[in-house]
Amino acid sequence: MTFHACSHEPDILVAASGGRELSAAFEAHLASCPSCREQVDAVTFLRGLADTPDAPHQLPDPAVIWWKAQLLRRWQAERTAAAPIERMRWVELAAGFASLAVFLAWQWEGLVGLVANVIPAGIAAASAAPRSISPMAVVLLAGATASIGALVLTALHRRLGSS
Amino acid sequence: MVEQAATLDAEDVGAQEADAGARAELLNESEFQDLYRLNARPLWAYLYRLTGNAADADDLLQEAFCRMLAAPLAVRDEGELRAYLFRVATNAATDLWRRGGRGKRREEPLTDATAGPAQDRGNAALKQDMARTFRDLKPQERMMLWLAHVEGTGHREIAEALGVKAASVPVLLFRARRKLAGLLRKKGYGPGERS
């Protein structure tokens, strides 16, 4: 559909939208211009529709709307105030994990030795060969511990966040 | 109801606050009462014509006023407040359509309680037919036509309310009017039958 508006259209529409009687010149133009005629028909219809009284209807109580708006505003203010706290919780969690990673990297040798010493001699002897614990096993153990810890922390974080 | 008001998200409030500027203030209760008294009925009529459902129109009316009250406003001029209110209501109606709310509630038949027993049923049927014809247009076309020709809203404000370019509003309006005229012709309200 292309846009070919008649040059008289704006003036005729202003008159029709205002609900004014169209002048004789406009009426004469309408008789010869189908484009303007359909535009005026649409506007006249709209005016008629707007003037049609609606069935009586009880509008919502303004006092209730006012109360709702206050509630909404308070809720919004609470959310805005709590936003930095919420952000800090995530920073806390990230800092905790970073500290753990740094600690593990820094004390790796010591931790491996500690784990090796903690295992009772009897168990060590019972385990087939008298070989030392493989570093891979320690890594897996540490990984599993860290994962469980992370899960617990996340659950705790969510619980604290929702309360 | 509160649930629906709660759908107002933080970005929405943020955007309105940004619009409102630094000297913006919240409306107080008496200002709100005045605004409601002057604008609630025409706004409801607009929303009712858009949705075809009184319950949806009620919900949207409340949401529009709640959104307006939740954000500080820089304007206090009656006309500007009215234009802003219609814009907020239009946004709320658009959100309703985007959420797929249209069609959840059936469009109600228009009943005319003012019609006496002897008063012609033809009149009521005509009203209903007129309303139905209007509803055959797309929501955006309905909004645009009503704002332009009933509310007398300018092209720039219509563009802001509907999120379209101001330059395209005259073209879109022209097309919407032409489409409406086509529908009217189909229903026998065409040229020659215009009163």
Interface residues (C-beta under 8 A of the other chain):
Chain A: M1 F3 A5 S17 P34 R37 E38 Q39 V40 D41 A42 V43 T44 F45 L46 R47 G48 L49 A50 T52 P53 D54 A55 P56 H57 L59 P60 P62 V64 I65 W66 K68 A69 Q70 L71 L72 R73 W75 Q76 R79 T80
Chain B: M1 V2 A5 A6 L8 A10 V13 L26 E29 F32 Q33 Y36 R37 A40 R41 W44 A45 Y48 R49 A54 D58 L61 Q62 F65 C66 L69 A70 L110 T111 D112 A113 T114 K127 M130 A131 T133 F134 L145 W146 A148 H149 V150 G152 P170 V171 F174 R175 A176 R177 R178 L180 A181 G182 L184 R185 Y189 G190 P191 R194
